[in-house]
Amino acid sequence: METETGLVHRTWWTPYLFLAPGLAMVTLFSLWPFVNTVILSFTDARILRGGSFVGLDNYRRAFADPDFWVATGNSVLYLAVVVPCLVLLPLALAVLVRTKIPGIGFFRSAFYTPVIASAVVVGLIWQWVLRSDGLVNTVFQRLHLVSEPVPFLTDSAMLLVSAMIVTVWKGLGYYMVFYLAALGNVPATLYEAAALDGAGPVRRFFSITVPQVKPMMLLVGTLSAISALRVFTEIYILGGESGGPGGGARTLPFLIRQVGLGFAGETGYASAISILLFLLTLVFSLLGRRLSKGDER
Amino acid sequence: MSTSSSAGGGHRSGHRSGNGREKRPRRTAATRRRHRIGLAGRYATLVLMLVVMLGPIVWQFLTSIRGRTENVYDGVLPSQPTLDNYVRVAESFPLLQYVGNTLTVAVLAITSNMLFAAMGGYALSRAAWKGRRVVFTVLVATLMFPFESVMISMFLTVREMGLVDTLIGVWLPGAVSVLNIMVMRAAFLAVPKEIEEAAVLDGAGEWTRFTRVFLPAAKGALAVVCITSFMGAWDDFLWPLLVLTNSDNYTLQLGLKTLAGATTVNDQRLVAAGAMAALLPMMLLFFALQRFFFKGVGEGAVKI
């Protein structure tokens, strides 16, 4: 551990006393649910009755289930589109708001505003922008750009794209703050030296800024990948309870909730999908860690 | 601007305040002009981004204050601005009850998180004890479980405890988050050990040291925990959606969903008023406590 003060607690159980509430909560609502999810995933448990052991049946079923593949495809596609956007755009935004020019504090706070709005509020706000009678479609139609409203929210593929836009919009300010912190640690002398050598702003961005904030880019990439796999509320609010027409825009968390709960909830099968989601998340967090480890070397 | 030079006995260290913006050694008329064009371009980009980031919110706000008789698309600004929609949505919808439910959960979450996260962070930060490393590792490991992949089992646990459809059931799983424990631990690690040793010499017991020395020294971190707990309780949607069934118990976010889906309402002005009513308190809080918001983001970042 980093800092040892040399002090000791009065009795061996004092630290546990201090940690008791935290440990109790973590055990009850994190460790146990995880263990229980693993166990349930090998059973045919339903919401209203316990199950019996069925081996790998749930996993076999998932791999043969078109709904599972649609949801997995949507989640992975979501990640593939959203992560590059959230790694690059907030960095550009951070560079933009870092200069000391009059009024910059206002812009910085304004760009952060979507972050403090809840996912539901953000969903409602964008619903009113993208609906068939929403702002974008009305403007498009008045300008005679389209004759029929664009089905932003009523077509599965469009709904997914709309939700991605909302996620990126909400994430911009959040990750901008990460980059602002990273940019604050870049020594100013590097820029001075480069300017003396005659490097322009673009050149300085790519040869100094990007290499210097690369560890932060990896962190942002990892964090945004994990949260992309967790997307639920955007799609639920924009597309409704079914997750788009025929459930075509469902993500994995969406599917888990639909399968696992309700009167016919198949907790066993939903647990298997949960474990697969966990493994997918794990792959991307390990990938992020691996990349940043290789970077430190 | 004169040519900057290190001569004249000045301290070079003053240069660092430039904060990344290099000082050009010489400025001719051409570079000045280029600088001005660059500045104009910067402001143009900023304004464009401002429209993208705030436009949808402003549009929702403008809709929420439109008079009942005017069309929502008649001009950008409402011709008969009114707060009537806010009154109507509060009358036709139990919005205040939802806010009350949300605040109940929020107060519980703030209290439990500040107290228990501080206690946990204290035990993990100061003295060495057997098993600390193991406990710390286990706690960090739980951050790896995405909520969505354990939510079904969490629901079953809460059901087992008879807490389905109660506000306690909404609050309990988030009563103390590991991230908050880590934030408090980091803050306590930064307290100089001389202060603690002085307190020990004064005969202060463990609990006294915790409440009288460490808690006051970590006020900033406590504020971060307070704000993030409040935001979590105010904004959460998926977990309350799983736990709550009776609409009397709905939190604000669940209520908003119902409001948007209600075919009886079918008036975007009311939905907009509801959404803005949920957003405005957060915006006020944000502008009042900006530095803590940004701090919280930074500290959370290092831990994952």
Chai-1 contact restraints between the chains, C-beta under 6 A:
chainA,res_idxA,chainB,res_idxB,connection_type,confidence,min_distance_angstrom,max_distance_angstrom,comment,restraint_id
A,T3,B,L189,contact,1.0,0.0,6.0,A-B,restraint_1
A,E4,B,A128,contact,1.0,0.0,6.0,A-B,restraint_2
A,T5,B,R126,contact,1.0,0.0,6.0,A-B,restraint_3
A,T5,B,K193,contact,1.0,0.0,6.0,A-B,restraint_4
A,L7,B,R126,contact,1.0,0.0,6.0,A-B,restraint_5
A,L7,B,A127,contact,1.0,0.0,6.0,A-B,restraint_6
A,V8,B,A127,contact,1.0,0.0,6.0,A-B,restraint_7
A,H9,B,A127,contact,1.0,0.0,6.0,A-B,restraint_8
A,H9,B,W129,contact,1.0,0.0,6.0,A-B,restraint_9
A,R10,B,E206,contact,1.0,0.0,6.0,A-B,restraint_10
A,T14,B,E206,contact,1.0,0.0,6.0,A-B,restraint_11
A,P15,B,A123,contact,1.0,0.0,6.0,A-B,restraint_12
A,P15,B,W129,contact,1.0,0.0,6.0,A-B,restraint_13
A,F18,B,M119,contact,1.0,0.0,6.0,A-B,restraint_14
A,F18,B,Y122,contact,1.0,0.0,6.0,A-B,restraint_15
A,F18,B,A123,contact,1.0,0.0,6.0,A-B,restraint_16
A,L19,B,G120,contact,1.0,0.0,6.0,A-B,restraint_17
A,L19,B,A123,contact,1.0,0.0,6.0,A-B,restraint_18
A,P21,B,F116,contact,1.0,0.0,6.0,A-B,restraint_19
A,P21,B,V176,contact,1.0,0.0,6.0,A-B,restraint_20
A,G22,B,F116,contact,1.0,0.0,6.0,A-B,restraint_21
A,G22,B,G120,contact,1.0,0.0,6.0,A-B,restraint_22
A,G22,B,V176,contact,1.0,0.0,6.0,A-B,restraint_23
A,G22,B,I181,contact,1.0,0.0,6.0,A-B,restraint_24
A,M25,B,A175,contact,1.0,0.0,6.0,A-B,restraint_25
A,M25,B,V176,contact,1.0,0.0,6.0,A-B,restraint_26
A,V26,B,T142,contact,1.0,0.0,6.0,A-B,restraint_27
A,F29,B,M154,contact,1.0,0.0,6.0,A-B,restraint_28
A,F29,B,P173,contact,1.0,0.0,6.0,A-B,restraint_29
A,S30,B,T142,contact,1.0,0.0,6.0,A-B,restraint_30
A,P33,B,V150,contact,1.0,0.0,6.0,A-B,restraint_31
A,P33,B,S153,contact,1.0,0.0,6.0,A-B,restraint_32
A,P33,B,M154,contact,1.0,0.0,6.0,A-B,restraint_33
A,F34,B,F145,contact,1.0,0.0,6.0,A-B,restraint_34
A,F34,B,V150,contact,1.0,0.0,6.0,A-B,restraint_35
A,N36,B,S153,contact,1.0,0.0,6.0,A-B,restraint_36
A,T37,B,V150,contact,1.0,0.0,6.0,A-B,restraint_37
A,T37,B,S153,contact,1.0,0.0,6.0,A-B,restraint_38
A,F107,B,L46,contact,1.0,0.0,6.0,A-B,restraint_39
A,A110,B,L50,contact,1.0,0.0,6.0,A-B,restraint_40
A,A110,B,L54,contact,1.0,0.0,6.0,A-B,restraint_41
A,F111,B,M53,contact,1.0,0.0,6.0,A-B,restraint_42
A,I116,B,M282,contact,1.0,0.0,6.0,A-B,restraint_43
A,I116,B,F286,contact,1.0,0.0,6.0,A-B,restraint_44
A,A117,B,L279,contact,1.0,0.0,6.0,A-B,restraint_45
A,S118,B,D235,contact,1.0,0.0,6.0,A-B,restraint_46
A,S118,B,Q253,contact,1.0,0.0,6.0,A-B,restraint_47
A,A119,B,F237,contact,1.0,0.0,6.0,A-B,restraint_48
A,V120,B,F237,contact,1.0,0.0,6.0,A-B,restraint_49
A,V120,B,Q253,contact,1.0,0.0,6.0,A-B,restraint_50
A,V120,B,L256,contact,1.0,0.0,6.0,A-B,restraint_51
A,V121,B,A275,contact,1.0,0.0,6.0,A-B,restraint_52
A,V121,B,A278,contact,1.0,0.0,6.0,A-B,restraint_53
A,V121,B,L279,contact,1.0,0.0,6.0,A-B,restraint_54
A,L124,B,A260,contact,1.0,0.0,6.0,A-B,restraint_55
A,L124,B,A275,contact,1.0,0.0,6.0,A-B,restraint_56
A,I125,B,P56,contact,1.0,0.0,6.0,A-B,restraint_57
A,I125,B,I57,contact,1.0,0.0,6.0,A-B,restraint_58
A,I125,B,Q60,contact,1.0,0.0,6.0,A-B,restraint_59
A,W128,B,Q60,contact,1.0,0.0,6.0,A-B,restraint_60
A,V129,B,P56,contact,1.0,0.0,6.0,A-B,restraint_61
A,L135,B,W59,contact,1.0,0.0,6.0,A-B,restraint_62
A,T138,B,Y73,contact,1.0,0.0,6.0,A-B,restraint_63
A,V177,B,F294,contact,1.0,0.0,6.0,A-B,restraint_64
A,V177,B,V297,contact,1.0,0.0,6.0,A-B,restraint_65
A,F178,B,A301,contact,1.0,0.0,6.0,A-B,restraint_66
A,A181,B,G298,contact,1.0,0.0,6.0,A-B,restraint_67
A,A188,B,G18,contact,1.0,0.0,6.0,A-B,restraint_68
A,A188,B,G20,contact,1.0,0.0,6.0,A-B,restraint_69
A,Y191,B,G20,contact,1.0,0.0,6.0,A-B,restraint_70
A,Y191,B,E22,contact,1.0,0.0,6.0,A-B,restraint_71
A,E192,B,E22,contact,1.0,0.0,6.0,A-B,restraint_72
A,A195,B,E22,contact,1.0,0.0,6.0,A-B,restraint_73
A,R230,B,P146,contact,1.0,0.0,6.0,A-B,restraint_74
A,R230,B,E148,contact,1.0,0.0,6.0,A-B,restraint_75
A,F232,B,L238,contact,1.0,0.0,6.0,A-B,restraint_76
A,T233,B,F237,contact,1.0,0.0,6.0,A-B,restraint_77
A,P253,B,E148,contact,1.0,0.0,6.0,A-B,restraint_78
A,G260,B,I152,contact,1.0,0.0,6.0,A-B,restraint_79
A,T267,B,I152,contact,1.0,0.0,6.0,A-B,restraint_80
A,A270,B,I152,contact,1.0,0.0,6.0,A-B,restraint_81
A,S274,B,S149,contact,1.0,0.0,6.0,A-B,restraint_82
A,L277,B,S149,contact,1.0,0.0,6.0,A-B,restraint_83
A,F278,B,S149,contact,1.0,0.0,6.0,A-B,restraint_84
A,T281,B,P146,contact,1.0,0.0,6.0,A-B,restraint_85
